[in-house]
Amino acid sequence: MTSQNNNLVVKDNALINASYRLGFVEERLILLAIIEARESGKGITANDPLSIHAESYIRHFNVHRNGAYKALKAACDDLFARQFSYQSLNRKGNLVHHKARWVSEVAYIDNEATVKLVFSSAVIPFITRLEERFTRYELNQISELSSTYAIRLYELLIAWRSTGKTPVLELSDFRNKLGVESHEYQRMDHFKNKVLDFAVNQINEHTDITAKYEQHKSGRKITGFSFTFKQKNAAKTASNNLKREEITKDQAAKKARPGEDWNTLVKRLTRQYKITGL
């Protein structure tokens, strides 16, 4: 994987289509952990924890420092309790319904403002297998989305990037895939206003695609939605080279993490800073 792909997020479409509910910060933590595994070269295992530093969270999502510390710490408890569900076929061709946890361990280190997490063994194969059926996107495409519904919808849509349209998504299944609880936004006008329209507007404003939907009815009752979308003419790029802040070698050295050698430090910082005097 070349350096320009470091911010690439890869998920198995079975996981993207799984019914699960993550909070907004938790969703971002999962994405950053996937990137951390790629950047560090250590990959994702059920034994070694991945580290997500507050500085990375602040840089990728342009949030206030104090807010980032509080959000990451609070997200640890919630993430440990989160589950997801998916389906598979066994050797006899029978449908198997699975439930699994996202992480087997999660910790927050106060003085380092760092989250350490270990993905559960069940979720690892979904994230690490790089096959054609996987959906790929760069983190900067969802970095400005302020709703987990928008992130989920973006993932669902680009799973159909080759056709630019989705099949009809049955309403209850669609709600589950967006992470909407059964008791939430039960009225259709509330669902469309607070979830669907808000997510579509965010995607159209902040990502590399523009989308619209069609509602499908049985009589007067809306039973599902289908989507069409297209690539924008000038897609967002992952490069921030033109706006990198300049820092000196001494300033760079002060940003080193415990045990981090100079070459590793430079490689990490040059994605955000331009180090003068090298």
C-alpha positions in Angstrom: 0.0 0.0 0.0 1.6 3.3 -1.1 1.8 6.3 1.1 -1.0 8.2 -0.8 -3.3 5.3 0.2 -2.7 5.7 4.0 -6.1 7.4 4.5 -8.0 4.8 2.6 -10.7 3.1 4.6 -11.6 -0.4 3.4 -14.6 -2.3 4.7 -16.2 -5.5 3.5 -19.6 -4.7 2.0 -21.1 -7.4 4.4 -20.0 -5.1 7.3 -21.3 -2.0 5.6 -24.6 -3.7 5.1 -24.7 -5.0 8.6 -27.2 -3.6 11.1 -25.3 -1.8 13.8 -25.5 1.4 15.7 -22.5 3.5 16.5 -22.3 7.0 18.0 -20.8 9.7 15.9 -17.4 9.8 17.8 -17.4 5.9 17.9 -17.8 5.8 14.1 -14.9 8.1 13.7 -12.8 6.1 16.1 -13.3 3.0 14.1 -12.3 4.7 10.9 -9.1 6.2 12.5 -8.2 2.8 13.9 -8.4 1.3 10.4 -6.1 4.0 9.2 -3.7 3.6 12.2 -3.4 -0.1 11.3 -2.3 0.8 7.8 0.0 3.7 8.7 1.8 1.8 11.4 2.2 -1.3 9.2 1.2 -3.5 12.1 -2.2 -4.5 10.6 -5.2 -5.5 12.6 -5.1 -8.5 14.9 -7.1 -9.7 17.9 -4.1 -9.3 20.2 -2.3 -6.0 19.5 -4.0 -2.8 20.4 -4.2 0.1 17.9 -3.6 3.6 19.2 -5.7 6.6 18.2 -4.2 9.9 19.4 -6.3 13.0 20.1 -4.0 14.9 17.7 -5.0 12.6 14.9 -8.7 13.1 15.7 -8.2 16.8 15.8 -6.3 16.9 12.5 -8.7 14.7 10.5 -11.9 16.2 11.8 -10.9 19.8 12.5 -12.4 19.8 16.1 -11.4 21.8 19.2 -8.7 20.2 21.3 -10.6 20.1 24.6 -13.7 18.8 22.9 -11.7 16.1 21.3 -10.3 14.9 24.6 -13.7 14.7 26.2 -15.3 13.1 23.2 -12.7 10.3 22.9 -12.8 9.5 26.6 -16.6 9.3 26.7 -16.7 7.2 23.5 -14.6 4.4 25.0 -17.3 3.2 27.3 -20.0 3.3 24.6 -17.8 1.6 22.0 -17.1 -1.4 24.3 -20.8 -2.1 24.6 -21.6 -1.8 20.8 -22.6 -4.8 18.8 -23.3 -5.4 15.1 -25.2 -8.1 13.3 -24.7 -9.8 9.9 -25.8 -12.8 8.0 -23.9 -15.6 6.3 -24.6 -19.0 4.7 -23.3 -22.2 6.2 -22.1 -25.2 4.2 -25.6 -26.6 4.0 -26.8 -23.3 2.5 -28.7 -22.3 5.6 -28.9 -18.7 6.7 -26.9 -17.9 9.8 -27.7 -14.8 11.9 -24.6 -13.5 13.8 -24.1 -10.9 16.5 -20.7 -9.7 17.5 -18.9 -6.9 19.3 -16.8 -4.4 17.6 -14.0 -4.4 20.1 -12.7 -6.9 22.7 -10.8 -4.2 24.6 -10.7 -0.5 24.8 -8.7 1.9 27.0 -8.1 5.6 27.4 -4.8 7.0 28.7 -5.4 10.4 30.4 -1.9 11.9 30.2 -1.4 10.9 26.6 -5.0 11.7 25.4 -4.8 8.3 23.5 -7.4 5.6 22.9 -6.1 2.0 22.6 -8.5 -0.6 21.2 -8.4 -4.2 20.1 -10.9 -5.2 17.4 -12.9 -8.4 18.1 -11.9 -11.5 16.2 -15.3 -11.5 14.5 -14.9 -8.1 12.9 -11.3 -8.4 11.8 -11.9 -10.5 8.6 -14.4 -7.9 7.4 -11.9 -5.1 7.6 -8.7 -6.7 6.6 -9.6 -8.7 3.5 -8.9 -6.6 0.4 -11.1 -8.1 -2.3 -13.0 -6.6 -5.3 -16.3 -6.5 -3.5 -14.9 -4.1 -0.9 -15.9 -0.5 -0.7 -13.0 2.0 -0.7 -13.1 5.6 0.2 -10.7 8.2 1.5 -11.3 9.5 5.0 -11.4 13.1 3.9 -14.7 12.3 2.0 -16.5 11.9 5.3 -14.3 14.1 7.6 -16.8 17.1 7.4 -19.9 15.1 7.9 -21.4 15.9 11.3 -24.0 13.1 11.4 -23.4 9.4 11.8 -26.5 8.9 9.5 -24.7 10.8 6.8 -21.6 8.6 7.2 -23.6 5.4 7.0 -25.6 6.6 4.0 -22.4 7.6 2.2 -21.0 4.1 2.8 -24.2 2.4 1.7 -24.3 4.5 -1.5 -20.7 4.0 -2.6 -21.1 0.3 -2.3 -23.0 0.8 -5.6 -20.5 3.1 -7.2 -20.1 1.0 -10.3 -23.8 1.5 -11.2 -24.6 4.8 -9.5 -27.9 3.6 -8.2 -29.2 1.4 -5.5 -32.0 -1.2 -5.4 -35.1 -0.3 -3.4 -34.1 -0.3 0.2 -37.0 -1.6 2.3 -37.9 1.0 5.0 -37.3 -1.0 8.2 -34.1 -2.5 6.8 -32.9 0.9 5.6 -33.6 2.4 9.1 -31.6 -0.4 10.7 -28.7 0.1 8.4 -28.6 3.8 9.2 -28.6 3.0 12.9 -32.1 4.5 13.6 -33.7 2.9 16.7 -37.2 1.5 16.3 -38.6 4.2 18.6 -36.9 7.1 16.9 -38.4 9.3 14.2 -41.4 7.0 13.7 -43.3 9.7 11.8 -42.2 9.8 8.2 -41.9 13.6 8.1 -39.6 13.4 11.2 -37.5 10.6 9.6 -37.1 12.5 6.4 -36.4 15.8 8.0 -34.0 14.7 10.8 -32.3 11.8 9.2 -32.7 11.3 5.4 -32.8 14.8 4.0 -30.2 16.0 6.5 -27.8 13.1 5.5 -28.3 13.6 1.7 -27.7 17.4 2.0 -24.5 16.8 4.0 -23.3 14.2 1.4 -24.0 16.6 -1.5 -22.2 19.5 0.2 -19.2 17.7 1.7 -18.3 14.6 -0.3 -17.3 13.6 -3.8 -20.8 12.6 -4.9 -24.2 14.1 -5.3 -27.2 12.0 -4.5 -31.0 12.1 -4.7 -33.6 9.6 -3.7 -37.0 8.3 -4.8 -39.6 7.1 -2.3 -41.6 3.9 -3.1 -45.1 3.4 -1.8 -47.7 0.7 -1.3 -50.9 2.6 -1.6 -50.3 5.8 0.4 -47.7 4.3 2.7 -44.0 4.8 2.0 -42.3 1.3 2.1 -38.8 2.1 0.9 -36.3 4.3 -0.9 -33.9 4.0 -3.8 -31.0 6.3 -4.6 -29.1 7.6 -7.6 -25.9 9.4 -7.4 -23.0 10.6 -9.5 -19.4 11.7 -9.1 -18.8 15.4 -8.8 -16.8 17.0 -11.6 -14.1 18.2 -9.2 -13.8 15.4 -6.6 -12.4 16.2 -3.3 -8.7 15.3 -3.0 -7.0 13.7 0.0 -3.9 15.9 -0.3 -3.4 18.8 2.1 0.1 19.6 0.9 -0.7 23.2 -0.1 -1.9 24.1 3.4 0.6 22.3 5.5 1.9 24.3 8.4 5.7 24.9 8.5 7.6 23.8 11.6 11.3 23.6 12.4 13.2 20.4 13.2 13.3 21.3 16.9 9.5 21.9 16.9 9.1 18.5 15.1 11.2 16.8 17.7 9.0 18.0 20.5 6.0 16.3 18.9 7.6 12.8 19.1 5.7 10.1 20.9 7.4 8.0 23.6 9.8 5.6 21.9 9.3 7.1 18.4 12.5 7.3 16.3 13.3 10.3 14.1 12.4 8.6 10.7 9.1 7.4 12.0 8.4 10.9 13.4 9.2 12.6 10.2 7.0 10.2 8.2 4.1 10.8 10.5 4.4 14.6 10.7 4.9 15.3 7.0 1.3 14.4 6.4 0.3 17.4 8.4 3.4 19.7 8.5 6.2 20.9 6.3 9.4 20.4 8.3 12.0 23.0 7.3 15.7 22.3 7.4 15.6 18.6 6.6 
